Amino acid sequence: MPEQTSQDKLDEQIIHIVKTAKPASVQQLIDLVQTVSPSTPKQEILGQVLRLEQEGKILLKPQQTSTPEKLSSYLRSNHALWYWITITLAAATTLVVFSIPEDSFPLVYVRYVLGAIFVLWLPGYAFIKALFPQNLPFTHNLAHSLGTSEKNLDAIERTALSMGMSIALTPLVGLLLNYTPWGIRQTPIVLSLLALTTIFATAAIIREQQTRIPKKA
């Protein structure tokens, strides 16, 4: 009979601890594994835990956190942090664009940085967030095939999709403004992108709050 490898031993320890100790979180599971295998790095244990979960050998139950049922309360929770950052960046960029002249050095670099985020990130991010308030629908299978974390992969894909969508939305806004009395000028473009970002982000936070509330039987 072939000698058992260290990886097999670690797998058995993890499975045994999950079945007997029933840890409440991944961190607690890692701590318990380290009590019986102190020389094993935490990163290695985490990798084995994720692999065993993907293979269906263990089931990790995420900690249930209470979600405020009222939108006003949800907006004051940590879940809505991304929303306030998005709105603040959009509003700050609008204020900077209208208050800092193009020939005002070195303050103009603040305008360039915020302007790049405003054009290349915020509208697309808010739009993707409104479509998929939590996880992207195709992340799970791709993460399983690549053997990586769904959370990390979701963040990477959201970044790529957000930039791509922003690059698509900005010219579309300019095209539509071309057929209005305002035309393609700085003020209408900035205000239009601000409005789009605010609308998409608000729709996203509403959808996110609704999807986080557990459905009653």
PyRosetta script that sets phi, psi and omega in degrees:
from pyrosetta import init, pose_from_sequence

init()
pose = pose_from_sequence("MPEQTSQDKLDEQIIHIVKTAKPASVQQLIDLVQTVSPSTPKQEILGQVLRLEQEGKILLKPQQTSTPEKLSSYLRSNHALWYWITITLAAATTLVVFSIPEDSFPLVYVRYVLGAIFVLWLPGYAFIKALFPQNLPFTHNLAHSLGTSEKNLDAIERTALSMGMSIALTPLVGLLLNYTPWGIRQTPIVLSLLALTTIFATAAIIREQQTRIPKKA")
pose.set_psi(1, 129.0)
pose.set_omega(1, -176.8)
pose.set_phi(2, -63.1)
pose.set_psi(2, 145.6)
pose.set_omega(2, -179.5)
pose.set_phi(3, -66.9)
pose.set_psi(3, 139.3)
pose.set_omega(3, -178.0)
pose.set_phi(4, -72.0)
pose.set_psi(4, 131.1)
pose.set_omega(4, -179.3)
pose.set_phi(5, -79.9)
pose.set_psi(5, 164.5)
pose.set_omega(5, 179.1)
pose.set_phi(6, -63.5)
pose.set_psi(6, -32.5)
pose.set_omega(6, 178.8)
pose.set_phi(7, -67.4)
pose.set_psi(7, -41.1)
pose.set_omega(7, 178.3)
pose.set_phi(8, -64.0)
pose.set_psi(8, -40.2)
pose.set_omega(8, 178.6)
pose.set_phi(9, -63.2)
pose.set_psi(9, -41.9)
pose.set_omega(9, 179.0)
pose.set_phi(10, -64.6)
pose.set_psi(10, -40.1)
pose.set_omega(10, 177.1)
pose.set_phi(11, -60.0)
pose.set_psi(11, -44.6)
pose.set_omega(11, -179.6)
pose.set_phi(12, -63.6)
pose.set_psi(12, -39.7)
pose.set_omega(12, 178.9)
pose.set_phi(13, -63.3)
pose.set_psi(13, -44.8)
pose.set_omega(13, -179.5)
pose.set_phi(14, -62.8)
pose.set_psi(14, -47.5)
pose.set_omega(14, -178.9)
pose.set_phi(15, -62.2)
pose.set_psi(15, -41.8)
pose.set_omega(15, -179.7)
pose.set_phi(16, -64.2)
pose.set_psi(16, -42.7)
pose.set_omega(16, -178.8)
pose.set_phi(17, -67.0)
pose.set_psi(17, -40.5)
pose.set_omega(17, 178.4)
pose.set_phi(18, -61.1)
pose.set_psi(18, -41.6)
pose.set_omega(18, -177.5)
pose.set_phi(19, -73.2)
pose.set_psi(19, -37.6)
pose.set_omega(19, -173.4)
pose.set_phi(20, -93.2)
pose.set_psi(20, -47.7)
pose.set_omega(20, -175.5)
pose.set_phi(21, -85.8)
pose.set_psi(21, -24.0)
pose.set_omega(21, -178.7)
pose.set_phi(22, 48.3)
pose.set_psi(22, 63.4)
pose.set_omega(22, -178.9)
pose.set_phi(23, -61.3)
pose.set_psi(23, 146.8)
pose.set_omega(23, -176.1)
pose.set_phi(24, -83.8)
pose.set_psi(24, -15.4)
pose.set_omega(24, -178.9)
pose.set_phi(25, -150.0)
pose.set_psi(25, 165.6)
pose.set_omega(25, 178.2)
pose.set_phi(26, -64.1)
pose.set_psi(26, -40.1)
pose.set_omega(26, 179.3)
pose.set_phi(27, -61.1)
pose.set_psi(27, -41.2)
pose.set_omega(27, 178.4)
pose.set_phi(28, -65.6)
pose.set_psi(28, -38.0)
pose.set_omega(28, 177.2)
pose.set_phi(29, -62.7)
pose.set_psi(29, -44.7)
pose.set_omega(29, 178.8)
pose.set_phi(30, -61.0)
pose.set_psi(30, -42.3)
pose.set_omega(30, 179.6)
pose.set_phi(31, -62.9)
pose.set_psi(31, -40.4)
pose.set_omega(31, 179.4)
pose.set_phi(32, -66.9)
pose.set_psi(32, -39.5)
pose.set_omega(32, 178.5)
pose.set_phi(33, -64.7)
pose.set_psi(33, -38.4)
pose.set_omega(33, -179.0)
pose.set_phi(34, -69.5)
pose.set_psi(34, -21.5)
pose.set_omega(34, 176.7)
pose.set_phi(35, -70.1)
pose.set_psi(35, -29.9)
pose.set_omega(35, 178.6)
pose.set_phi(36, -98.8)
pose.set_psi(36, -17.0)
pose.set_omega(36, 178.7)
pose.set_phi(37, -138.7)
pose.set_psi(37, 71.5)
pose.set_omega(37, -173.1)
pose.set_phi(38, -66.2)
pose.set_psi(38, -20.8)
pose.set_omega(38, -177.8)
pose.set_phi(39, -83.3)
pose.set_psi(39, -7.6)
pose.set_omega(39, -178.1)
pose.set_phi(40, -84.9)
pose.set_psi(40, 125.4)
pose.set_omega(40, -179.7)
pose.set_phi(41, -63.9)
pose.set_psi(41, 149.9)
pose.set_omega(41, 179.7)
pose.set_phi(42, -60.2)
pose.set_psi(42, -37.9)
pose.set_omega(42, -178.3)
pose.set_phi(43, -63.8)
pose.set_psi(43, -38.1)
pose.set_omega(43, 179.1)
pose.set_phi(44, -67.7)
pose.set_psi(44, -41.4)
pose.set_omega(44, 178.4)
pose.set_phi(45, -63.0)
pose.set_psi(45, -43.2)
pose.set_omega(45, 179.4)
pose.set_phi(46, -60.8)
pose.set_psi(46, -42.7)
pose.set_omega(46, 178.4)
pose.set_phi(47, -61.3)
pose.set_psi(47, -41.6)
pose.set_omega(47, 178.7)
pose.set_phi(48, -67.2)
pose.set_psi(48, -39.5)
pose.set_omega(48, 179.0)
pose.set_phi(49, -61.9)
pose.set_psi(49, -46.1)
pose.set_omega(49, 179.5)
pose.set_phi(50, -63.9)
pose.set_psi(50, -38.8)
pose.set_omega(50, 179.8)
pose.set_phi(51, -66.8)
pose.set_psi(51, -43.2)
pose.set_omega(51, 179.3)
pose.set_phi(52, -63.9)
pose.set_psi(52, -36.0)
pose.set_omega(52, 177.7)
pose.set_phi(53, -67.7)
pose.set_psi(53, -41.9)
pose.set_omega(53, 178.8)
pose.set_phi(54, -64.3)
pose.set_psi(54, -33.5)
pose.set_omega(54, 179.3)
pose.set_phi(55, -80.9)
pose.set_psi(55, -5.6)
pose.set_omega(55, 178.3)
pose.set_phi(56, 80.7)
pose.set_psi(56, 13.7)
pose.set_omega(56, -178.6)
pose.set_phi(57, -83.4)
pose.set_psi(57, -23.8)
pose.set_omega(57, 174.0)
pose.set_phi(58, -135.0)
pose.set_psi(58, 158.9)
pose.set_omega(58, 178.3)
pose.set_phi(59, -124.9)
pose.set_psi(59, 117.4)
pose.set_omega(59, 179.4)
pose.set_phi(60, -99.0)
pose.set_psi(60, 121.4)
pose.set_omega(60, 178.9)
pose.set_phi(61, -93.1)
pose.set_psi(61, 117.0)
pose.set_omega(61, 178.3)
pose.set_phi(62, -64.7)
pose.set_psi(62, 145.8)
pose.set_omega(62, 178.3)
pose.set_phi(63, -64.2)
pose.set_psi(63, 131.5)
pose.set_omega(63, -179.2)
pose.set_phi(64, -84.4)
pose.set_psi(64, 119.4)
pose.set_omega(64, 176.8)
pose.set_phi(65, -107.2)
pose.set_psi(65, 138.5)
pose.set_omega(65, -178.3)
pose.set_phi(66, -69.7)
pose.set_psi(66, 132.7)
pose.set_omega(66, 178.4)
pose.set_phi(67, -106.6)
pose.set_psi(67, 124.7)
pose.set_omega(67, 178.4)
pose.set_phi(68, -56.9)
pose.set_psi(68, 133.1)
pose.set_omega(68, -178.8)
pose.set_phi(69, -79.5)
pose.set_psi(69, -20.6)
pose.set_omega(69, 177.3)
pose.set_phi(70, -94.2)
pose.set_psi(70, 137.4)
pose.set_omega(70, -178.9)
pose.set_phi(71, -62.4)
pose.set_psi(71, -37.4)
pose.set_omega(71, -179.6)
pose.set_phi(72, -62.1)
pose.set_psi(72, -37.7)
pose.set_omega(72, 177.6)
pose.set_phi(73, -73.1)
pose.set_psi(73, -36.9)
pose.set_omega(73, 179.6)
pose.set_phi(74, -64.4)
pose.set_psi(74, -37.0)
pose.set_omega(74, 179.8)
pose.set_phi(75, -66.6)
pose.set_psi(75, -20.4)
pose.set_omega(75, 178.5)
pose.set_phi(76, -94.4)
pose.set_psi(76, -1.3)
pose.set_omega(76, -179.0)
pose.set_phi(77, -91.8)
pose.set_psi(77, 171.0)
pose.set_omega(77, 179.3)
pose.set_phi(78, -66.5)
pose.set_psi(78, -22.2)
pose.set_omega(78, 179.4)
pose.set_phi(79, -61.3)
pose.set_psi(79, -30.0)
pose.set_omega(79, -175.6)
pose.set_phi(80, -92.6)
pose.set_psi(80, 10.8)
pose.set_omega(80, -178.0)
pose.set_phi(81, -59.7)
pose.set_psi(81, -42.0)
pose.set_omega(81, -179.9)
pose.set_phi(82, -61.0)
pose.set_psi(82, -35.5)
pose.set_omega(82, -178.3)
pose.set_phi(83, -64.6)
pose.set_psi(83, -47.5)
pose.set_omega(83, -178.2)
pose.set_phi(84, -69.4)
pose.set_psi(84, -33.3)
pose.set_omega(84, 175.5)
pose.set_phi(85, -64.6)
pose.set_psi(85, -43.4)
pose.set_omega(85, 179.7)
pose.set_phi(86, -62.4)
pose.set_psi(86, -48.1)
pose.set_omega(86, -178.9)
pose.set_phi(87, -65.5)
pose.set_psi(87, -40.6)
pose.set_omega(87, 180.0)
pose.set_phi(88, -64.4)
pose.set_psi(88, -43.9)
pose.set_omega(88, 178.8)
pose.set_phi(89, -63.4)
pose.set_psi(89, -42.5)
pose.set_omega(89, 179.6)
pose.set_phi(90, -63.6)
pose.set_psi(90, -45.2)
pose.set_omega(90, -179.8)
pose.set_phi(91, -67.3)
pose.set_psi(91, -40.3)
pose.set_omega(91, 179.3)
pose.set_phi(92, -64.6)
pose.set_psi(92, -39.6)
pose.set_omega(92, 178.5)
pose.set_phi(93, -64.0)
pose.set_psi(93, -43.8)
pose.set_omega(93, 178.6)
pose.set_phi(94, -59.9)
pose.set_psi(94, -44.0)
pose.set_omega(94, -180.0)
pose.set_phi(95, -64.8)
pose.set_psi(95, -42.3)
pose.set_omega(95, -178.9)
pose.set_phi(96, -65.9)
pose.set_psi(96, -42.0)
pose.set_omega(96, -178.6)
pose.set_phi(97, -61.1)
pose.set_psi(97, -39.4)
pose.set_omega(97, -177.0)
pose.set_phi(98, -86.5)
pose.set_psi(98, -12.6)
pose.set_omega(98, -176.6)
pose.set_phi(99, -109.6)
pose.set_psi(99, -22.6)
pose.set_omega(99, -179.4)
pose.set_phi(100, -106.6)
pose.set_psi(100, 115.6)
pose.set_omega(100, 178.6)
pose.set_phi(101, -66.0)
pose.set_psi(101, 158.3)
pose.set_omega(101, -178.7)
pose.set_phi(102, -67.1)
pose.set_psi(102, -21.5)
pose.set_omega(102, -178.8)
pose.set_phi(103, -101.1)
pose.set_psi(103, 15.7)
pose.set_omega(103, -178.7)
pose.set_phi(104, -94.6)
pose.set_psi(104, 94.6)
pose.set_omega(104, 179.7)
pose.set_phi(105, -96.6)
pose.set_psi(105, 143.4)
pose.set_omega(105, 0.4)
pose.set_phi(106, -91.5)
pose.set_psi(106, 5.0)
pose.set_omega(106, -177.2)
pose.set_phi(107, -61.2)
pose.set_psi(107, -22.5)
pose.set_omega(107, -178.2)
pose.set_phi(108, -63.2)
pose.set_psi(108, -24.4)
pose.set_omega(108, 179.4)
pose.set_phi(109, -68.0)
pose.set_psi(109, -30.8)
pose.set_omega(109, 173.5)
pose.set_phi(110, -62.2)
pose.set_psi(110, -41.1)
pose.set_omega(110, 177.6)
pose.set_phi(111, -63.1)
pose.set_psi(111, -41.1)
pose.set_omega(111, 179.8)
pose.set_phi(112, -63.7)
pose.set_psi(112, -45.4)
pose.set_omega(112, -176.8)
pose.set_phi(113, -65.7)
pose.set_psi(113, -50.9)
pose.set_omega(113, 179.7)
pose.set_phi(114, -64.1)
pose.set_psi(114, -36.7)
pose.set_omega(114, 178.6)
pose.set_phi(115, -63.1)
pose.set_psi(115, -39.5)
pose.set_omega(115, 179.0)
pose.set_phi(116, -64.7)
pose.set_psi(116, -43.4)
pose.set_omega(116, 177.7)
pose.set_phi(117, -64.1)
pose.set_psi(117, -40.3)
pose.set_omega(117, -177.5)
pose.set_phi(118, -64.5)
pose.set_psi(118, -38.3)
pose.set_omega(118, -175.7)
pose.set_phi(119, -89.0)
pose.set_psi(119, -41.3)
pose.set_omega(119, -170.4)
pose.set_phi(120, -96.2)
pose.set_psi(120, -6.4)
pose.set_omega(120, -175.1)
pose.set_phi(121, -132.0)
pose.set_psi(121, -55.8)
pose.set_omega(121, -167.4)
pose.set_phi(122, -59.7)
pose.set_psi(122, -49.5)
pose.set_omega(122, -178.0)
pose.set_phi(123, -62.1)
pose.set_psi(123, -43.9)
pose.set_omega(123, -179.9)
pose.set_phi(124, -66.7)
pose.set_psi(124, -40.2)
pose.set_omega(124, 179.0)
pose.set_phi(125, -61.9)
pose.set_psi(125, -46.6)
pose.set_omega(125, 180.0)
pose.set_phi(126, -64.0)
pose.set_psi(126, -37.4)
pose.set_omega(126, -179.9)
pose.set_phi(127, -67.3)
pose.set_psi(127, -46.9)
pose.set_omega(127, 179.0)
pose.set_phi(128, -64.0)
pose.set_psi(128, -38.2)
pose.set_omega(128, 178.3)
pose.set_phi(129, -64.8)
pose.set_psi(129, -35.6)
pose.set_omega(129, 178.0)
pose.set_phi(130, -68.9)
pose.set_psi(130, -37.5)
pose.set_omega(130, 178.9)
pose.set_phi(131, -71.9)
pose.set_psi(131, -45.6)
pose.set_omega(131, -177.4)
pose.set_phi(132, -126.3)
pose.set_psi(132, 84.5)
pose.set_omega(132, -173.6)
pose.set_phi(133, -64.4)
pose.set_psi(133, -24.1)
pose.set_omega(133, 178.0)
pose.set_phi(134, -118.0)
pose.set_psi(134, -107.2)
pose.set_omega(134, -178.5)
pose.set_phi(135, -90.1)
pose.set_psi(135, 148.6)
pose.set_omega(135, 174.0)
pose.set_phi(136, -68.9)
pose.set_psi(136, 143.4)
pose.set_omega(136, -172.7)
pose.set_phi(137, -67.7)
pose.set_psi(137, -23.8)
pose.set_omega(137, -175.8)
pose.set_phi(138, -102.3)
pose.set_psi(138, 8.5)
pose.set_omega(138, -176.9)
pose.set_phi(139, -74.0)
pose.set_psi(139, -38.1)
pose.set_omega(139, -172.6)
pose.set_phi(140, -60.5)
pose.set_psi(140, -52.6)
pose.set_omega(140, -177.9)
pose.set_phi(141, -64.4)
pose.set_psi(141, -39.4)
pose.set_omega(141, -179.9)
pose.set_phi(142, -67.3)
pose.set_psi(142, -40.4)
pose.set_omega(142, 178.6)
pose.set_phi(143, -64.0)
pose.set_psi(143, -38.5)
pose.set_omega(143, 179.2)
pose.set_phi(144, -65.9)
pose.set_psi(144, -41.5)
pose.set_omega(144, -179.2)
pose.set_phi(145, -70.5)
pose.set_psi(145, -31.8)
pose.set_omega(145, -179.8)
pose.set_phi(146, -88.1)
pose.set_psi(146, -15.0)
pose.set_omega(146, -178.3)
pose.set_phi(147, 69.1)
pose.set_psi(147, 36.6)
pose.set_omega(147, -179.6)
pose.set_phi(148, -122.8)
pose.set_psi(148, 175.8)
pose.set_omega(148, -177.9)
pose.set_phi(149, -75.2)
pose.set_psi(149, 134.3)
pose.set_omega(149, 178.1)
pose.set_phi(150, -63.2)
pose.set_psi(150, -37.7)
pose.set_omega(150, -178.0)
pose.set_phi(151, -63.6)
pose.set_psi(151, -46.3)
pose.set_omega(151, -180.0)
pose.set_phi(152, -66.4)
pose.set_psi(152, -42.2)
pose.set_omega(152, -179.3)
pose.set_phi(153, -66.1)
pose.set_psi(153, -38.9)
pose.set_omega(153, 178.9)
pose.set_phi(154, -61.4)
pose.set_psi(154, -41.3)
pose.set_omega(154, 179.6)
pose.set_phi(155, -64.8)
pose.set_psi(155, -41.2)
pose.set_omega(155, 179.8)
pose.set_phi(156, -65.0)
pose.set_psi(156, -44.8)
pose.set_omega(156, -178.6)
pose.set_phi(157, -68.1)
pose.set_psi(157, -37.8)
pose.set_omega(157, 177.4)
pose.set_phi(158, -62.8)
pose.set_psi(158, -39.7)
pose.set_omega(158, 178.9)
pose.set_phi(159, -61.8)
pose.set_psi(159, -47.5)
pose.set_omega(159, -179.5)
pose.set_phi(160, -64.5)
pose.set_psi(160, -45.3)
pose.set_omega(160, -179.6)
pose.set_phi(161, -66.4)
pose.set_psi(161, -36.9)
pose.set_omega(161, -179.6)
pose.set_phi(162, -64.3)
pose.set_psi(162, -44.9)
pose.set_omega(162, 178.9)
pose.set_phi(163, -65.6)
pose.set_psi(163, -43.3)
pose.set_omega(163, 179.4)
pose.set_phi(164, -63.2)
pose.set_psi(164, -41.8)
pose.set_omega(164, -179.6)
pose.set_phi(165, -69.2)
pose.set_psi(165, -36.5)
pose.set_omega(165, 177.4)
pose.set_phi(166, -64.1)
pose.set_psi(166, -42.3)
pose.set_omega(166, 178.6)
pose.set_phi(167, -63.0)
pose.set_psi(167, -30.6)
pose.set_omega(167, 178.4)
pose.set_phi(168, -80.6)
pose.set_psi(168, -36.9)
pose.set_omega(168, -175.8)
pose.set_phi(169, -73.1)
pose.set_psi(169, -39.5)
pose.set_omega(169, -175.5)
pose.set_phi(170, -61.0)
pose.set_psi(170, -49.2)
pose.set_omega(170, 176.0)
pose.set_phi(171, -63.4)
pose.set_psi(171, -31.8)
pose.set_omega(171, 179.1)
pose.set_phi(172, -65.4)
pose.set_psi(172, -39.8)
pose.set_omega(172, 176.4)
pose.set_phi(173, -61.9)
pose.set_psi(173, -44.2)
pose.set_omega(173, 178.3)
pose.set_phi(174, -62.5)
pose.set_psi(174, -38.8)
pose.set_omega(174, 179.6)
pose.set_phi(175, -64.6)
pose.set_psi(175, -42.9)
pose.set_omega(175, 179.6)
pose.set_phi(176, -67.8)
pose.set_psi(176, -38.4)
pose.set_omega(176, 179.2)
pose.set_phi(177, -66.6)
pose.set_psi(177, -25.3)
pose.set_omega(177, -180.0)
pose.set_phi(178, -63.4)
pose.set_psi(178, -24.0)
pose.set_omega(178, -179.2)
pose.set_phi(179, -100.8)
pose.set_psi(179, 15.7)
pose.set_omega(179, 177.3)
pose.set_phi(180, -114.6)
pose.set_psi(180, 164.9)
pose.set_omega(180, 178.3)
pose.set_phi(181, -63.1)
pose.set_psi(181, -21.9)
pose.set_omega(181, -177.2)
pose.set_phi(182, -76.4)
pose.set_psi(182, -31.3)
pose.set_omega(182, 178.6)
pose.set_phi(183, 72.7)
pose.set_psi(183, -176.5)
pose.set_omega(183, -178.9)
pose.set_phi(184, -90.4)
pose.set_psi(184, 87.4)
pose.set_omega(184, 177.4)
pose.set_phi(185, -129.0)
pose.set_psi(185, 167.3)
pose.set_omega(185, -174.2)
pose.set_phi(186, -59.0)
pose.set_psi(186, -50.2)
pose.set_omega(186, -174.8)
pose.set_phi(187, -60.6)
pose.set_psi(187, -52.1)
pose.set_omega(187, 179.9)
pose.set_phi(188, -64.7)
pose.set_psi(188, -34.1)
pose.set_omega(188, 179.3)
pose.set_phi(189, -66.3)
pose.set_psi(189, -46.8)
pose.set_omega(189, -179.7)
pose.set_phi(190, -62.2)
pose.set_psi(190, -45.8)
pose.set_omega(190, -179.0)
pose.set_phi(191, -67.0)
pose.set_psi(191, -35.1)
pose.set_omega(191, 178.4)
pose.set_phi(192, -66.8)
pose.set_psi(192, -43.9)
pose.set_omega(192, 178.0)
pose.set_phi(193, -65.9)
pose.set_psi(193, -36.5)
pose.set_omega(193, 176.3)
pose.set_phi(194, -62.9)
pose.set_psi(194, -44.2)
pose.set_omega(194, 180.0)
pose.set_phi(195, -64.7)
pose.set_psi(195, -44.4)
pose.set_omega(195, 179.3)
pose.set_phi(196, -60.5)
pose.set_psi(196, -47.7)
pose.set_omega(196, -179.1)
pose.set_phi(197, -60.5)
pose.set_psi(197, -43.0)
pose.set_omega(197, -179.5)
pose.set_phi(198, -65.7)
pose.set_psi(198, -43.5)
pose.set_omega(198, -179.7)
pose.set_phi(199, -64.5)
pose.set_psi(199, -48.9)
pose.set_omega(199, -179.0)
pose.set_phi(200, -63.6)
pose.set_psi(200, -43.1)
pose.set_omega(200, -179.1)
pose.set_phi(201, -65.0)
pose.set_psi(201, -39.7)
pose.set_omega(201, 179.2)
pose.set_phi(202, -67.0)
pose.set_psi(202, -42.0)
pose.set_omega(202, 176.1)
pose.set_phi(203, -62.6)
pose.set_psi(203, -37.7)
pose.set_omega(203, -179.1)
pose.set_phi(204, -66.5)
pose.set_psi(204, -43.5)
pose.set_omega(204, -177.8)
pose.set_phi(205, -68.3)
pose.set_psi(205, -33.0)
pose.set_omega(205, 176.9)
pose.set_phi(206, -67.3)
pose.set_psi(206, -45.7)
pose.set_omega(206, 179.6)
pose.set_phi(207, -65.8)
pose.set_psi(207, -39.7)
pose.set_omega(207, 179.8)
pose.set_phi(208, -62.3)
pose.set_psi(208, -43.7)
pose.set_omega(208, 180.0)
pose.set_phi(209, -64.2)
pose.set_psi(209, -39.1)
pose.set_omega(209, -179.6)
pose.set_phi(210, -67.9)
pose.set_psi(210, -37.6)
pose.set_omega(210, -179.1)
pose.set_phi(211, -75.2)
pose.set_psi(211, -23.6)
pose.set_omega(211, 179.5)
pose.set_phi(212, -80.4)
pose.set_psi(212, -23.3)
pose.set_omega(212, 179.1)
pose.set_phi(213, -72.3)
pose.set_psi(213, 121.6)
pose.set_omega(213, 179.6)
pose.set_phi(214, -62.3)
pose.set_psi(214, 137.9)
pose.set_omega(214, -179.4)
pose.set_phi(215, -74.8)
pose.set_psi(215, 135.8)
pose.set_omega(215, 179.6)
pose.set_phi(216, -82.4)
pose.set_psi(216, 139.6)
pose.set_omega(216, -178.3)
pose.set_phi(217, -72.3)
pose.dump_pdb("model.pdb")
